[in-house]
Amino acid sequence: MTEMITWIQTYDKEIFTGVFFGLQGMLLLLLLVNGHRIKKIRKRMNQIAKQTEEYLNRAQINKEKVSVMAAGTEPVQNNAGKDKPAKKTAEEDENGLITAVLTEIFP
């Protein structure tokens, strides 16, 4: 036991230097691992954003096609006698589409 204590007292600078560089190496390793994880998360986030944009574009095109077809099939006389329903704002439509996309991606 006393031999270990004397050995530690003799080589204390070398031991502490080794511990210091060992901890620095561990911190560098943790930094690299977390950087890789962030890169993967960013890639997945960009992929989800791209899918959402494509889905919204398709939904907007389909919505426009449906509204054009519906307007073309109804006679003008029927439209004149009806009370107009309250129209949704563009912001409400967009929020609805975004909610639908997110629930589809993240069930």
C-alpha positions as CSV (number, residue, x, y, z in Angstrom):
1,M,0.0,0.0,0.0
2,T,2.8,2.4,0.9
3,E,4.5,1.5,-2.4
4,M,1.5,2.6,-4.3
5,I,1.3,5.9,-2.4
6,T,5.0,6.6,-3.0
7,W,4.6,5.6,-6.7
8,I,1.6,8.0,-7.1
9,Q,3.5,10.8,-5.3
10,T,6.5,10.2,-7.5
11,Y,4.6,10.2,-10.8
12,D,1.7,12.6,-9.9
13,K,2.4,15.0,-12.8
14,E,2.5,12.2,-15.4
15,I,-0.7,10.6,-13.9
16,F,-2.7,13.9,-13.9
17,T,-1.4,14.7,-17.5
18,G,-2.6,11.3,-18.7
19,V,-6.0,11.7,-17.0
20,F,-6.4,15.2,-18.5
21,F,-5.7,14.0,-22.0
22,G,-7.9,10.9,-21.5
23,L,-10.8,13.1,-20.5
24,Q,-10.2,15.4,-23.4
25,G,-10.3,12.4,-25.7
26,M,-13.6,11.3,-24.2
27,L,-15.1,14.8,-24.7
28,L,-13.9,14.8,-28.3
29,L,-15.5,11.4,-28.9
30,L,-18.8,12.6,-27.3
31,L,-18.7,15.7,-29.5
32,L,-18.3,13.6,-32.6
33,V,-21.1,11.2,-31.7
34,N,-23.5,14.1,-30.9
35,G,-22.5,15.9,-34.1
36,H,-23.3,12.7,-36.1
37,R,-26.7,12.4,-34.4
38,I,-27.5,16.1,-35.1
39,K,-26.6,15.5,-38.8
40,K,-29.0,12.5,-39.0
41,I,-31.8,14.5,-37.3
42,R,-31.3,17.5,-39.6
43,K,-31.4,15.1,-42.7
44,R,-34.6,13.5,-41.4
45,M,-36.1,16.9,-40.7
46,N,-35.4,18.2,-44.2
47,Q,-36.9,15.0,-45.6
48,I,-40.1,15.5,-43.6
49,A,-40.3,19.1,-44.7
50,K,-39.9,18.1,-48.4
51,Q,-42.6,15.4,-48.0
52,T,-44.9,17.9,-46.4
53,E,-44.3,20.5,-49.1
54,E,-45.1,17.9,-51.8
55,Y,-48.2,16.7,-50.0
56,L,-49.5,20.3,-49.6
57,N,-48.8,21.0,-53.3
58,R,-50.7,17.9,-54.3
59,A,-53.6,18.6,-52.0
60,Q,-53.8,22.2,-53.2
61,I,-53.9,21.0,-56.9
62,N,-56.5,18.4,-56.1
63,K,-58.6,21.0,-54.2
64,E,-58.4,23.3,-57.2
65,K,-59.5,20.6,-59.6
66,V,-62.4,19.6,-57.3
67,S,-63.6,23.2,-57.0
68,V,-63.4,23.7,-60.8
69,M,-65.3,20.5,-61.5
70,A,-67.9,21.4,-58.9
71,A,-68.4,24.9,-60.2
72,G,-68.7,23.5,-63.8
73,T,-71.4,20.9,-63.0
74,E,-73.8,23.1,-61.0
75,P,-76.3,25.2,-62.9
76,V,-76.2,29.0,-62.3
77,Q,-79.9,29.0,-61.3
78,N,-79.2,26.8,-58.3
79,N,-76.4,29.0,-57.0
80,A,-78.6,32.2,-57.2
81,G,-81.2,30.9,-54.8
82,K,-78.9,29.5,-52.1
83,D,-77.4,31.4,-49.2
84,K,-73.7,31.4,-49.5
85,P,-72.0,29.3,-46.7
86,A,-69.3,30.9,-44.7
87,K,-66.0,30.5,-46.5
88,K,-62.9,29.3,-44.8
89,T,-60.0,31.6,-44.9
90,A,-56.8,30.5,-46.6
91,E,-55.1,30.3,-43.3
92,E,-57.6,27.9,-41.9
93,D,-57.3,25.7,-45.0
94,E,-53.5,25.7,-44.7
95,N,-53.7,24.9,-41.0
96,G,-56.0,22.0,-41.8
97,L,-53.7,20.7,-44.4
98,I,-50.6,20.9,-42.2
99,T,-52.5,19.1,-39.4
100,A,-53.5,16.4,-41.8
101,V,-49.9,15.9,-43.0
102,L,-48.4,15.8,-39.5
103,T,-51.0,13.3,-38.3
104,E,-50.2,11.2,-41.3
105,I,-46.4,11.3,-40.7
106,F,-46.6,11.1,-36.9
107,P,-49.5,8.8,-36.0
